[in-house]
Amino acid sequence: MVTTRATAEDSPDRSDRSAVRTLLRLWPYVRPVRARLFTAAFVAVVASCLSLVIPLVLKWMVDGPVADRDPAGVRLGALCLLLLGVAEALLFGLRRWLVARPLAGVEAGMRADLYRHLQRLPVAFHDRWASGQLLSRGTTDLMLLRMFLAFPLTFLLVNAVTILVGVIIMLLQDWTLGLVILIPAVPVMVTCVIFEKRYATVARRAQDQVGDLTTVVEESVLGIRIIKGFGRHRSQARAFRELSRTLRGTELRKARLLAAIWGVIVTLPEVAIGAALVLGAIQVADGQLSAGTLVAFLSTALALRWPVDSIGFLLAMSQEAATATERYFEVMDAEQEKPTAAGTAAPAATATGSTGLKDKGLRFHSVQFRYPDAPTGSPAVLDRIDLHIRPGESMALVGATGSGKTTLTALVPRLHEVTSGHITLDGKDIAELPREALRELVAVAFEEPTLFSASVAENVLMGTSDGAGEPELERALAVAQADFAHGLPHGTGTQVGEQGLSLSGGQRQRLALARAVVGRPRFLVLDDPLSALDVHTEAAVEAALRDVLAETTALIVAHRPSTVLLADRVALLSDGRIAAVGTHHELLRTNAEYAHLMAGTEEADR
């Protein structure tokens, strides 16, 4: 099944979405720390308003002590200005302290929720999504959200209050000069509205492109052997450069938009301040305005430069945060695997009308499967599968490439959900079993083994309960003929590295097999677990596996006759259907397709 992985090109245009409504979705995460955030905002408002008291002190000084040549008054005014500056600095420092720890906790909590949610999403979701897109949501996007909560969220409020109070002060000083200062307000607001809509689209595109770039880097690192082996470093570098160039163009587009709004926001207020200065100087010369009032007015206008100038990048950061929130909840809104209440499992006899031993073991009842994103009307991958593996029996599953063997094995631990029909374990429908309980009963080893950046022991013991220890580990390694682990630099405590690439393919496959058998599962599903082993090692593993298979019910995907001979019976899967069931020797005599498959594998093994 070929799936299309989500990339930046797949992201819909959401330029019409409400940034405020999107950001409000963060409230459940912010609510536990709201007291500190509100306190920090209040402290910042007080600190910012203190800066507006400075012009009033200057007015008093100019019209009073300076005009009266009173040195004591000047010193008193200077002391007041110093104290106001120190108080403002301390309050802003307090604000920073108030938000640092709780917001780091908010980010950590959101990241933990995202990781937990990813573990609960179905395999079909991970088939569709590029890993880099998920990584960027858990790193870059959450960093943007923490920065937004720490700075823009507070200062959008602080600056709005500061501008409002400042404008009132200026109007009280001289209403005519105040109106001059207010002239740019309308064009600035119109510019902000246009900027916000355009920047939202570009910000979304840039963050999606970061995800695509992360995917390329990750795939290049994990596939470095392929790249080097086939000499594809130039083509990979070219693909990386093209994505980097695309991202660079998008970032430059963001920079141009930001430059445009800054040009308007900075220029128009500066022109208004210049006009107010000229008009105010004329009024002072005519005796209509005191010099102190003009100084206070201009000082207030200059104090408002930062709140006004910052509107552009505060809006930009808010749009990026809204986009990050949107991207985060795109994953969090994805539907998890549907939970199953414990204790609700019903015997298959309820659905089939039959009882007795024939319902024991592992049984497929008219199972049909079609991938969720398959085109409407496309044929099912598996169609009307009826198969019964009796308790304690091992059954080999044989079929041509693409016949659906791996898909069939993935249905047992519910990595995929059946489209119709049902599967039972000892008479209980697996769809009604809690997944945790089901996966304690069923152990799986895949053809492509996945190891984690952990020790050999940790990788193997992942297949059993937390109480397992050295005896279980040694038994599992012995079954899988993985005694090589003891010869590693630190024995079973050796870190195998990312994806286990420090080990050979056969070594990884044996450790994956050890992980499957370490917990003595009641049901064992093996997807061609010996394909990477040489003939001699395979024979040793098969000999050890016979004792394990005698204690469990097993379904084994097999290609080699030697693996098939491990099983009590064989099922032939052809074009998504069970074509024949019998012993190896029976099928060799009676089924031409099976005989052809076995003849081909024997020839390949020679």
C-alpha positions as a printed NumPy array, in Angstrom:
array([[  0.   ,   0.   ,   0.   ],
       [  1.534,   3.324,  -1.074],
       [  0.626,   6.276,   1.125],
       [  1.055,   9.99 ,   0.544],
       [  2.855,  11.673,   3.401],
       [  1.758,  15.116,   4.563],
       [  3.986,  17.954,   3.354],
       [  3.835,  21.727,   3.114],
       [  2.106,  21.447,  -0.265],
       [ -0.795,  19.606,   1.374],
       [ -1.592,  22.293,   3.933],
       [ -4.861,  24.086,   3.181],
       [ -5.096,  27.844,   2.903],
       [ -6.369,  29.13 ,   6.24 ],
       [ -5.804,  32.833,   5.7  ],
       [ -9.421,  33.483,   6.719],
       [ -9.107,  31.802,  10.109],
       [ -9.329,  33.834,  13.307],
       [ -5.985,  34.086,  15.112],
       [ -7.735,  34.934,  18.385],
       [-10.061,  31.934,  18.176],
       [ -7.129,  29.685,  17.361],
       [ -4.99 ,  30.982,  20.236],
       [ -7.866,  30.529,  22.686],
       [ -7.363,  26.788,  22.307],
       [ -4.232,  27.204,  24.451],
       [ -6.362,  28.167,  27.458],
       [ -6.549,  24.654,  29.011],
       [ -2.748,  24.612,  29.147],
       [ -2.459,  28.199,  30.396],
       [ -5.253,  27.986,  32.983],
       [ -3.147,  26.306,  35.725],
       [ -0.625,  29.196,  35.617],
       [ -3.096,  31.992,  34.924],
       [ -2.546,  33.652,  38.311],
       [  1.145,  34.219,  37.64 ],
       [  0.511,  35.319,  34.06 ],
       [ -2.17 ,  37.823,  35.1  ],
       [  0.115,  39.092,  37.862],
       [  2.95 ,  39.443,  35.367],
       [  0.693,  41.358,  32.982],
       [ -0.44 ,  43.678,  35.787],
       [  3.163,  44.289,  36.838],
       [  4.119,  45.064,  33.226],
       [  1.218,  47.514,  32.867],
       [  2.265,  49.305,  36.063],
       [  5.894,  49.421,  34.873],
       [  4.885,  50.784,  31.49 ],
       [  2.609,  53.408,  33.024],
       [  5.466,  54.51 ,  35.283],
       [  7.336,  55.484,  32.128],
       [  4.471,  57.9  ,  31.36 ],
       [  4.916,  59.604,  34.725],
       [  8.417,  60.711,  33.679],
       [  7.108,  63.339,  31.193],
       [  4.904,  64.797,  33.94 ],
       [  7.947,  65.106,  36.222],
       [  9.817,  66.789,  33.368],
       [  6.951,  69.27 ,  32.939],
       [  7.079,  70.129,  36.632],
       [ 10.858,  70.537,  36.494],
       [ 10.862,  72.768,  33.379],
       [  7.976,  74.982,  34.462],
       [  9.102,  74.98 ,  38.109],
       [ 12.692,  74.536,  39.361],
       [ 14.325,  75.125,  35.943],
       [ 12.307,  78.271,  35.229],
       [ 12.829,  79.472,  38.816],
       [ 16.544,  78.494,  38.816],
       [ 15.972,  76.321,  41.888],
       [ 18.893,  73.803,  42.203],
       [ 17.204,  71.934,  45.075],
       [ 14.083,  71.421,  42.985],
       [ 16.163,  70.209,  40.03 ],
       [ 17.955,  67.7  ,  42.265],
       [ 14.614,  66.525,  43.663],
       [ 13.239,  66.085,  40.14 ],
       [ 16.366,  64.18 ,  39.069],
       [ 15.994,  61.887,  42.081],
       [ 12.364,  61.249,  41.167],
       [ 13.345,  60.374,  37.593],
       [ 16.045,  58.009,  38.861],
       [ 13.637,  56.275,  41.222],
       [ 11.017,  55.938,  38.493],
       [ 13.609,  54.391,  36.141],
       [ 14.809,  51.929,  38.782],
       [ 11.24 ,  50.988,  39.715],
       [ 10.365,  50.407,  36.064],
       [ 13.423,  48.18 ,  35.563],
       [ 12.686,  46.162,  38.716],
       [  9.058,  45.658,  37.749],
       [  9.992,  44.403,  34.283],
       [ 12.516,  42.061,  35.885],
       [  9.783,  40.792,  38.219],
       [  7.526,  40.187,  35.223],
       [ 10.221,  38.093,  33.562],
       [ 10.692,  36.026,  36.723],
       [  6.951,  35.483,  37.077],
       [  6.519,  33.986,  33.6  ],
       [  9.76 ,  32.034,  33.055],
       [  9.112,  28.908,  35.138],
       [  5.358,  28.447,  34.515],
       [  5.686,  28.879,  30.756],
       [  8.524,  26.368,  30.614],
       [  6.085,  24.027,  32.372],
       [  3.344,  24.81 ,  29.844],
       [  5.704,  23.979,  26.975],
       [  6.809,  20.751,  28.655],
       [  3.194,  19.753,  29.311],
       [  2.144,  20.373,  25.713],
       [  5.131,  18.417,  24.427],
       [  4.316,  15.503,  26.749],
       [  0.676,  15.528,  25.614],
       [  1.744,  15.567,  21.967],
       [  4.101,  12.624,  22.457],
       [  1.471,  10.676,  24.404],
       [ -1.104,  11.379,  21.711],
       [  1.268,  10.281,  18.933],
       [  1.683,   6.929,  20.669],
       [ -2.079,   6.438,  20.667],
       [ -2.696,   7.368,  17.051],
       [ -3.291,   4.508,  14.611],
       [ -0.568,   3.259,  12.309],
       [ -2.501,   4.669,   9.348],
       [ -1.925,   8.192,  10.694],
       [  1.837,   7.667,  10.879],
       [  1.803,   6.209,   7.373],
       [  0.349,   9.479,   6.08 ],
       [  2.452,  11.975,   8.024],
       [  6.087,  12.775,   7.335],
       [  8.171,  12.425,  10.49 ],
       [  9.74 ,  15.862,  10.019],
       [  6.317,  17.496,  10.134],
       [  5.638,  15.823,  13.48 ],
       [  9.095,  16.697,  14.817],
       [  8.723,  20.372,  13.905],
       [  5.385,  20.513,  15.718],
       [  6.946,  19.097,  18.869],
       [  9.987,  21.4  ,  18.798],
       [  9.885,  24.605,  16.721],
       [  6.144,  25.191,  17.037],
       [  6.09 ,  24.713,  20.805],
       [  9.075,  27.039,  21.184],
       [  7.137,  29.694,  19.241],
       [  4.151,  29.221,  21.542],
       [  6.268,  29.623,  24.674],
       [  7.807,  32.808,  23.251],
       [  4.342,  34.125,  22.41 ],
       [  2.981,  33.463,  25.898],
       [  6.066,  35.026,  27.482],
       [  6.243,  38.229,  25.419],
       [  3.69 ,  39.159,  22.708],
       [  0.644,  37.999,  24.693],
       [  1.568,  40.269,  27.597],
       [  2.805,  43.22 ,  25.596],
       [ -0.139,  43.353,  23.236],
       [ -2.146,  44.197,  26.364],
       [  0.574,  46.323,  27.971],
       [  1.2  ,  48.367,  24.848],
       [ -2.515,  48.879,  24.218],
       [ -2.979,  50.211,  27.766],
       [  0.177,  52.336,  27.489],
       [ -0.95 ,  53.886,  24.187],
       [ -4.428,  54.585,  25.574],
       [ -3.095,  56.208,  28.763],
       [ -0.443,  58.106,  26.793],
       [ -2.974,  59.497,  24.327],
       [ -5.221,  60.629,  27.193],
       [ -2.254,  62.385,  28.836],
       [ -1.345,  64.126,  25.569],
       [ -4.936,  65.248,  24.958],
       [ -5.072,  66.641,  28.49 ],
       [ -1.81 ,  68.502,  27.891],
       [ -3.018,  70.068,  24.629],
       [ -5.899,  68.652,  22.643],
       [ -4.852,  70.255,  19.34 ],
       [ -1.402,  68.652,  19.458],
       [ -3.063,  65.408,  20.566],
       [ -5.227,  65.371,  17.452],
       [ -2.13 ,  65.891,  15.301],
       [ -0.549,  62.832,  16.912],
       [ -3.735,  60.8  ,  16.317],
       [ -3.881,  61.495,  12.565],
       [ -1.79 ,  58.366,  11.639],
       [ -4.045,  56.07 ,  13.712],
       [ -6.437,  55.171,  10.88 ],
       [ -3.824,  54.305,   8.201],
       [ -1.81 ,  52.369,  10.797],
       [ -4.836,  50.249,  11.759],
       [ -5.729,  49.578,   8.117],
       [ -2.132,  48.517,   7.466],
       [ -2.215,  46.178,  10.463],
       [ -5.392,  44.449,   9.226],
       [ -3.939,  43.897,   5.741],
       [ -0.616,  42.763,   7.176],
       [ -2.226,  40.265,   9.543],
       [ -4.134,  38.494,   6.76 ],
       [ -1.169,  38.26 ,   4.414],
       [  1.338,  37.323,   7.085],
       [ -0.867,  34.468,   8.348],
       [ -0.656,  32.684,   4.994],
       [  3.098,  33.14 ,   4.634],
       [  3.785,  32.133,   8.246],
       [  1.857,  28.885,   7.771],
       [  3.761,  28.117,   4.586],
       [  7.124,  28.774,   6.246],
       [  6.422,  26.53 ,   9.241],
       [  5.232,  23.695,   6.989],
       [  8.373,  24.063,   4.89 ],
       [ 10.481,  23.79 ,   8.036],
       [  8.761,  20.438,   8.619],
       [  9.623,  19.303,   5.082],
       [ 13.243,  20.336,   5.552],
       [ 13.384,  18.462,   8.872],
       [ 12.09 ,  15.352,   7.099],
       [ 14.832,  15.524,   4.468],
       [ 17.538,  15.938,   7.111],
       [ 16.193,  13.043,   9.178],
       [ 15.885,  10.728,   6.191],
       [ 19.384,  11.651,   5.008],
       [ 20.88 ,  10.834,   8.409],
       [ 19.012,   7.54 ,   8.779],
       [ 19.689,   6.58 ,   5.173],
       [ 23.325,   7.681,   5.055],
       [ 24.475,   4.177,   4.081],
       [ 22.171,   4.141,   1.068],
       [ 23.203,   7.641,   0.055],
       [ 26.89 ,   6.791,   0.258],
       [ 26.477,   3.308,  -1.18 ],
       [ 24.766,   4.601,  -4.316],
       [ 26.708,   7.852,  -4.513],
       [ 23.531,   9.924,  -4.18 ],
       [ 24.993,  12.642,  -1.97 ],
       [ 24.811,  15.182,  -4.781],
       [ 21.148,  14.538,  -5.539],
       [ 20.295,  14.636,  -1.817],
       [ 22.254,  17.858,  -1.416],
       [ 20.399,  19.271,  -4.414],
       [ 17.036,  18.335,  -2.908],
       [ 18.092,  19.926,   0.379],
       [ 19.224,  23.108,  -1.387],
       [ 15.946,  23.37 ,  -3.276],
       [ 13.916,  23.071,  -0.085],
       [ 16.254,  25.518,   1.664],
       [ 15.908,  27.947,  -1.22 ],
       [ 12.119,  27.638,  -1.084],
       [ 12.125,  28.249,   2.679],
       [ 14.514,  31.183,   2.201],
       [ 12.114,  32.73 ,  -0.316],
       [  9.215,  32.342,   2.105],
       [ 11.221,  33.864,   4.964],
       [ 12.176,  36.793,   2.711],
       [  8.499,  37.238,   1.899],
       [  7.824,  37.429,   5.638],
       [ 10.646,  39.949,   6.015],
       [  9.232,  42.115,   3.205],
       [  5.799,  42.144,   4.803],
       [  7.307,  43.028,   8.163],
       [  9.434,  45.764,   6.571],
       [  6.362,  47.217,   4.885],
       [  4.336,  47.466,   8.075],
       [  7.334,  48.821,   9.968],
       [  7.776,  51.465,   7.28 ],
       [  4.198,  52.633,   7.794],
       [  4.127,  52.266,  11.583],
       [  7.443,  54.051,  12.133],
       [  7.212,  56.761,   9.469],
       [  3.691,  58.096,  10.012],
       [  3.993,  58.581,  13.817],
       [  7.429,  60.188,  13.34 ],
       [  5.948,  62.656,  10.854],
       [  3.112,  63.361,  13.287],
       [  5.589,  63.98 ,  16.131],
       [  7.565,  66.334,  13.874],
       [  4.405,  68.232,  12.988],
       [  3.427,  68.425,  16.67 ],
       [  6.91 ,  69.756,  17.516],
       [  6.65 ,  72.554,  14.949],
       [  3.103,  73.441,  15.954],
       [  3.969,  73.278,  19.66 ],
       [  7.077,  75.468,  19.214],
       [  4.925,  78.102,  17.49 ],
       [  2.418,  77.977,  20.357],
       [  5.225,  78.352,  22.935],
       [  6.615,  81.322,  20.977],
       [  3.161,  82.902,  20.942],
       [  2.754,  82.289,  24.673],
       [ -0.176,  79.942,  24.152],
       [  1.694,  76.948,  25.615],
       [  4.281,  76.573,  28.348],
       [  7.669,  75.12 ,  27.568],
       [  7.143,  72.44 ,  30.242],
       [  3.882,  71.362,  28.658],
       [  5.557,  71.014,  25.243],
       [  8.416,  69.014,  26.803],
       [  5.927,  66.755,  28.622],
       [  3.856,  66.321,  25.456],
       [  6.832,  65.426,  23.279],
       [  8.312,  63.174,  25.979],
       [  5.002,  61.303,  26.192],
       [  4.872,  60.983,  22.399],
       [  8.433,  59.642,  22.345],
       [  7.602,  57.214,  25.189],
       [  4.842,  55.835,  22.968],
       [  7.238,  55.197,  20.077],
       [  8.197,  51.723,  21.354],
       [  4.596,  50.551,  21.983],
       [  3.613,  51.761,  18.508],
       [  6.746,  50.565,  16.7  ],
       [  6.423,  47.105,  18.267],
       [  2.936,  46.545,  16.84 ],
       [  4.39 ,  45.049,  13.658],
       [  6.529,  42.312,  15.114],
       [  4.051,  41.628,  17.951],
       [  1.401,  40.935,  15.318],
       [  3.91 ,  38.842,  13.356],
       [  4.79 ,  36.759,  16.421],
       [  1.102,  36.388,  17.238],
       [  0.347,  35.108,  13.735],
       [  3.239,  32.659,  13.942],
       [  1.954,  31.51 ,  17.326],
       [ -1.56 ,  31.096,  15.896],
       [ -0.114,  29.043,  13.049],
       [  1.913,  26.959,  15.526],
       [ -1.241,  26.401,  17.6  ],
       [ -3.137,  25.367,  14.494],
       [ -0.385,  22.923,  13.487],
       [ -0.188,  21.503,  17.02 ],
       [ -3.919,  20.84 ,  17.216],
       [ -3.985,  19.338,  13.721],
       [ -2.165,  16.42 ,  15.331],
       [ -3.983,  16.569,  18.673],
       [ -7.36 ,  16.564,  16.894],
       [ -6.5  ,  13.405,  14.958],
       [ -8.696,  10.576,  16.162],
       [ -6.957,   8.117,  18.452],
       [ -7.414,   4.389,  18.334],
       [-10.875,   3.879,  19.734],
       [-10.644,   2.653,  23.333],
       [-12.289,  -0.567,  24.398],
       [-13.714,  -0.928,  27.881],
       [-12.104,  -3.702,  29.895],
       [-14.257,  -6.678,  30.591],
       [-16.604,  -6.188,  27.645],
       [-15.099,  -8.813,  25.402],
       [-17.718, -11.232,  24.216],
       [-17.132, -14.78 ,  23.028],
       [-17.186, -15.269,  19.306],
       [-19.939, -17.798,  19.876],
       [-22.281, -14.866,  20.5  ],
       [-21.688, -13.625,  16.973],
       [-21.338, -16.951,  15.205],
       [-23.833, -19.075,  17.038],
       [-21.241, -21.783,  17.758],
       [-19.393, -22.868,  20.864],
       [-16.654, -25.273,  21.901],
       [-13.016, -25.909,  21.164],
       [-13.271, -24.807,  17.557],
       [-13.416, -21.196,  18.818],
       [-10.208, -21.534,  20.813],
       [ -6.86 , -20.371,  19.501],
       [ -6.541, -17.655,  16.859],
       [ -9.381, -17.418,  14.373],
       [-10.238, -15.133,  11.452],
       [-13.971, -14.896,  10.7  ],
       [-14.711, -13.589,   7.16 ],
       [-12.134, -10.841,   7.652],
       [-11.937,  -8.116,   5.04 ],
       [ -9.487,  -5.228,   5.092],
       [ -9.127,  -2.093,   2.997],
       [ -6.78 ,   0.761,   3.899],
       [ -8.697,   3.794,   5.241],
       [ -7.288,   6.143,   2.588],
       [ -7.799,   3.72 ,  -0.303],
       [ -9.82 ,   5.104,  -3.255],
       [-13.52 ,   4.372,  -3.146],
       [-14.328,   1.18 ,  -4.973],
       [-10.778,  -0.166,  -4.92 ],
       [-10.436,  -3.915,  -4.208],
       [ -9.82 ,  -5.019,  -0.633],
       [ -6.282,  -5.958,   0.357],
       [ -7.709,  -8.937,   2.252],
       [-11.049, -10.451,   1.291],
       [-13.146, -12.974,   3.241],
       [-10.28 , -14.46 ,   5.243],
       [-11.436, -17.549,   7.16 ],
       [ -8.59 , -19.175,   9.052],
       [ -8.323, -21.111,  12.31 ],
       [ -5.066, -21.696,  14.193],
       [ -5.809, -24.164,  16.933],
       [ -4.499, -23.736,  20.496],
       [ -0.813, -24.64 ,  20.675],
       [ -0.592, -24.912,  16.877],
       [  1.883, -23.089,  14.642],
       [  0.7  , -22.055,  11.211],
       [  2.946, -20.783,   8.423],
       [  1.517, -18.1  ,   6.139],
       [  2.918, -18.342,   2.619],
       [  2.215, -16.232,  -0.441],
       [  3.708, -14.258,  -3.276],
       [  5.016, -10.755,  -2.731],
       [  2.101,  -8.34 ,  -2.334],
       [ -0.429, -11.013,  -1.453],
       [ -1.21 ,  -9.346,   1.911],
       [  0.777, -11.466,   4.389],
       [  2.225,  -8.586,   6.429],
       [ -1.125,  -6.796,   6.438],
       [ -2.81 ,  -9.924,   7.779],
       [ -0.329, -10.241,  10.645],
       [ -0.774,  -6.546,  11.515],
       [ -4.477,  -7.128,  12.13 ],
       [ -3.86 ,  -9.48 ,  15.07 ],
       [ -2.342,  -6.869,  17.458],
       [ -4.752,  -4.294,  15.94 ],
       [ -2.098,  -2.179,  14.28 ],
       [ -4.861,  -1.89 ,  11.678],
       [ -8.568,  -2.427,  12.252],
       [-10.492,  -4.908,  10.133],
       [-12.918,  -3.399,   7.66 ],
       [-15.437,  -6.177,   8.219],
       [-15.559,  -9.555,   9.912],
       [-13.732, -10.167,  13.174],
       [-10.751, -11.934,  14.745],
       [-10.965, -13.928,  17.968],
       [ -8.408, -15.114,  20.481],
       [ -9.68 , -18.069,  22.496],
       [-13.21 , -17.116,  21.529],
       [-12.918, -13.419,  22.431],
       [-13.282, -10.764,  19.768],
       [-10.069,  -8.721,  19.754],
       [-12.085,  -5.603,  18.845],
       [-13.67 ,  -5.807,  22.293],
       [-10.435,  -6.362,  24.183],
       [ -8.544,  -3.368,  25.581],
       [ -5.491,  -2.85 ,  23.396],
       [ -3.168,  -3.044,  26.374],
       [ -4.597,  -6.45 ,  27.325],
       [ -4.521,  -7.657,  23.716],
       [ -0.888,  -6.678,  23.231],
       [  0.067,  -8.443,  26.437],
       [ -1.337, -11.625,  24.905],
       [  0.177, -11.163,  21.441],
       [  3.877, -10.631,  20.689],
       [  5.095,  -9.58 ,  17.26 ],
       [  8.429,  -9.7  ,  15.419],
       [  8.591,  -7.843,  12.113],
       [ 10.753,  -8.568,   9.089],
       [ 12.226,  -5.077,   9.337],
       [ 13.422,  -4.966,  12.955],
       [ 13.34 ,  -1.644,  14.774],
       [ 15.691,  -1.066,  17.684],
       [ 15.824,   2.004,  19.884],
       [ 18.717,   4.123,  21.133],
       [ 19.021,   2.049,  24.29 ],
       [ 20.961,  -0.925,  25.594],
       [ 20.576,  -4.442,  24.214],
       [ 18.868,  -5.497,  27.45 ],
       [ 16.408,  -2.586,  27.349],
       [ 15.511,  -3.332,  23.73 ],
       [ 14.85 ,  -7.011,  24.432],
       [ 13.02 ,  -6.559,  27.744],
       [ 10.688,  -4.07 ,  26.061],
       [  8.741,  -7.169,  25.042],
       [  7.755,  -8.131,  28.573],
       [  6.521,  -6.725,  31.86 ],
       [  8.588,  -4.394,  34.013],
       [  9.338,  -7.202,  36.467],
       [ 11.385,  -9.262,  33.983],
       [ 15.093,  -9.544,  34.643],
       [ 18.294, -11.367,  33.786],
       [ 16.866, -14.928,  33.573],
       [ 14.203, -13.905,  31.041],
       [ 16.754, -11.905,  29.06 ],
       [ 19.224, -14.809,  28.877],
       [ 16.523, -17.253,  27.82 ],
       [ 15.293, -14.956,  25.044],
       [ 18.831, -14.333,  23.744],
       [ 19.46 , -18.068,  23.719],
       [ 16.264, -18.766,  21.741],
       [ 17.178, -16.097,  19.185],
       [ 20.802, -17.279,  19.046],
       [ 21.788, -13.733,  20.022],
       [ 24.693, -14.681,  22.281],
       [ 26.782, -12.188,  20.3  ],
       [ 25.343,  -9.587,  22.685],
       [ 27.662, -10.83 ,  25.44 ],
       [ 30.657, -10.1  ,  23.237],
       [ 29.744,  -6.442,  22.725],
       [ 31.916,  -3.846,  24.536],
       [ 29.574,  -3.63 ,  27.53 ],
       [ 27.702,  -6.881,  27.086],
       [ 23.926,  -6.56 ,  27.155],
       [ 24.372,  -3.068,  28.569],
       [ 25.862,  -1.868,  25.269],
       [ 23.978,   0.983,  23.61 ],
       [ 22.996,  -0.155,  20.128],
       [ 22.604,   3.35 ,  18.704],
       [ 19.799,   4.885,  16.688],
       [ 17.787,   2.277,  14.74 ],
       [ 20.379,  -0.291,  15.868],
       [ 22.519,   0.569,  12.827],
       [ 25.682,  -0.279,  14.75 ],
       [ 24.615,  -3.93 ,  14.393],
       [ 24.29 ,  -6.102,  11.323],
       [ 20.896,  -6.847,   9.823],
       [ 20.959, -10.405,  11.142],
       [ 21.906,  -9.227,  14.639],
       [ 19.067,  -6.707,  14.683],
       [ 16.633,  -9.357,  13.507],
       [ 17.716, -11.778,  16.238],
       [ 17.311,  -9.126,  18.93 ],
       [ 13.831,  -8.349,  17.589],
       [ 12.997, -12.061,  17.764],
       [ 14.318, -12.186,  21.345],
       [ 12.061,  -9.25 ,  22.192],
       [  9.059, -11.157,  20.816],
       [  9.661, -14.343,  22.805],
       [ 10.993, -12.886,  26.071],
       [  7.538, -12.51 ,  27.617],
       [  6.383, -16.094,  26.826],
       [  3.319, -14.792,  24.927],
       [  0.204, -16.891,  24.491],
       [  0.028, -15.84 ,  20.844],
       [  3.066, -15.202,  18.677],
       [  3.052, -13.441,  15.298],
       [  6.298, -13.625,  13.347],
       [  6.61 , -11.759,  10.043],
       [  9.447, -13.59 ,   8.274],
       [ 11.718, -13.115,  11.285],
       [ 14.686, -15.078,   9.908],
       [ 15.053, -13.542,   6.449],
       [ 18.389, -11.832,   7.23 ],
       [ 20.05 , -14.904,   8.756],
       [ 22.522, -17.214,   7.074],
       [ 21.563, -20.861,   6.663],
       [ 23.532, -22.124,   9.658],
       [ 22.29 , -19.439,  12.073],
       [ 18.764, -19.908,  10.781],
       [ 18.948, -23.64 ,  11.524],
       [ 20.144, -22.954,  15.087],
       [ 17.372, -20.39 ,  15.677],
       [ 14.734, -22.743,  14.282],
       [ 15.887, -25.515,  16.575],
       [ 15.572, -23.256,  19.611],
       [ 12.245, -21.859,  18.382],
       [ 10.63 , -25.288,  18.332],
       [ 10.528, -25.336,  22.136],
       [  8.962, -21.852,  22.19 ],
       [  6.37 , -22.745,  19.552],
       [  5.372, -25.819,  21.551],
       [  4.143, -23.505,  24.315],
       [  2.245, -20.943,  22.258],
       [ -0.132, -20.424,  19.346],
       [  1.798, -18.935,  16.438],
       [  1.25 , -17.393,  13.016],
       [  4.483, -17.259,  11.026],
       [  4.973, -15.499,   7.702],
       [  7.474, -17.705,   5.868],
       [  9.294, -17.767,   2.562],
       [ 11.907, -20.477,   3.07 ],
       [ 10.912, -24.144,   3.276],
       [ 13.042, -24.482,   6.421],
       [ 10.885, -21.86 ,   8.167],
       [  7.69 , -23.428,   6.848],
       [  8.723, -26.74 ,   8.396],
       [  8.594, -25.099,  11.838],
       [  4.821, -24.938,  11.509],
       [  2.243, -27.666,  12.002],
       [  0.189, -26.457,   9.043],
       [  0.507, -23.998,   6.185],
       [ -1.969, -21.444,   4.798],
       [ -1.478, -20.195,   1.246],
       [ -2.514, -16.555,   0.748],
       [ -3.177, -15.6  ,  -2.841],
       [ -4.535, -12.228,  -4.012],
       [ -5.823, -11.422,  -0.547],
       [ -7.614, -14.728,  -0.017],
       [ -6.773, -18.02 ,   1.655],
       [ -6.343, -20.361,  -1.3  ],
       [ -5.403, -23.529,   0.562],
       [ -4.616, -24.881,   4.032],
       [ -2.735, -28.08 ,   4.855],
       [  0.61 , -29.484,   5.836],
       [  3.7  , -28.572,   3.856],
       [  3.859, -31.968,   2.158],
       [  0.134, -32.023,   1.378],
       [  0.273, -28.635,  -0.332],
       [  3.373, -29.605,  -2.288],
       [  1.418, -32.525,  -3.744],
       [ -1.945, -30.852,  -4.267],
       [ -1.347, -27.129,  -4.947],
       [  0.645, -26.005,  -7.97 ],
       [  0.985, -22.387,  -6.797],
       [  2.414, -23.477,  -3.456],
       [  4.787, -25.927,  -5.087],
       [  5.953, -23.181,  -7.451],
       [  6.617, -20.785,  -4.528],
       [  8.562, -23.385,  -2.587],
       [ 10.554, -24.418,  -5.654],
       [ 11.525, -20.791,  -6.216],
       [ 12.704, -20.289,  -2.651],
       [ 14.675, -23.519,  -2.649],
       [ 16.407, -22.439,  -5.851],
       [ 17.181, -19.021,  -4.33 ],
       [ 18.68 , -20.628,  -1.208],
       [ 21.131, -22.726,  -3.204]])
